[in-house]
Amino acid sequence: MSLPFPVDLAVRVGGLDLRNPVMPASGTFAEGLERALDFNRLGAIVTKTITRELRAGNPLPRVVEQPGGMINAIGIPSKGVPYFIERTMPFYAAYDTPLVVSISAPTAEGFASLAAELTVPGIAAIEANISCPNIEEDGKAFAMRAGSTENVTRHLRAATDLPLWVKLTPNTGDMPEVARAAEAAGADAVVVANTILAMAIDLRTFRPCLGNIMGGLSGPAVKPIILRHVFQCARAVKIPVIGCGGIATAEDAVEYMLAGAAAVQVGTATFLQPAAMTTIIDGLAAFCRRREIPRIAELTGAVVVEEADEPDVAWLSPAP
């Protein structure tokens, strides 16, 4: 009987060597999931986003289901840095999976201060959620503009020597330009992307379904949009791109990697199936065995694109 075709799932992403390319999206993962899956099987662990101040989050209701996904306006509830260091980090220290801490702040200086405070043993990398409102830019998210992205990333880079991942927003007109700004300022990887700004209205009451009126759309409905963003950003930068948006199956993850992602983050799927990430990991290995692909890293950027001759579709294959 022949032995199974060997598959190497290891990838190197943004300064980290990971056993496989699958990890949670920030805000969708917590300690209680240990009852549903083995944390040591994940490529990395990405925490809920931490802020310096204590935050209760947005008013209820915070989540509304939609066809193919959900809209959430959680509002980044946070118990602050001391709680994270004293209570949360010791829990994750029991696992040998790299711990990536997601952070958010309203100013570039606030981001830098938070990154410096969290540059401690036990933290493998920092993911800067710059998709949050920026006080210095009239409330617009840092990642909506290349200039503010470069500014906050430079502050972060000066504040920590840990690998720095910058999480971008799809709510901008030119994400490749923003990704290039993050790269120029010292980011080790970009996460593409956060949720898409959306809204729903209750036809019984004529009121917005969310207490915050608007929220972020996630789930399978956003996958084709974010997949396109990953494709464009991967061709615009030399640093790794981490794909995030609507990934529910191994096939979804393969698509993202073919488009240029070096790794993927899984969010909404975990709410529906707590063991979704380990199912995806097993599916990736099975996919590679079927196609006799020895290293999963070979999938990254392997999409076959014919060069466009027609000017109206030339944007599909932008110059590297």
Secondary structure, 3 states (H helix, E strand, C coil): CCCCCCCECCEEECCEEECCCEEECCCCCCHHHHHCCCHHHCCCEECCCECCCCECCCCCCCEEEECCEEEECCCCCECCHHHHHHHHHHHHCCCCCCEEEEECCCCHHHHHHHHHHCCCCCCCEEEEECCCECHHHCCCEHHHCHHHHHHHHHHHHHHCCCCEEEECCCCCCCHHHHHHHHHHCCCCEEEECCCEEEECEECCCCEECCCCCEEEEECHHHHHHHHHHHHHHHHHCCCCEEEECCCCCHHHHHHHHHHCEEEEEECHHHHHCCCHHHHHHHHHHHHHHHHCCCEHHHHCCCCCCCCCCCHHHHHHCCCC
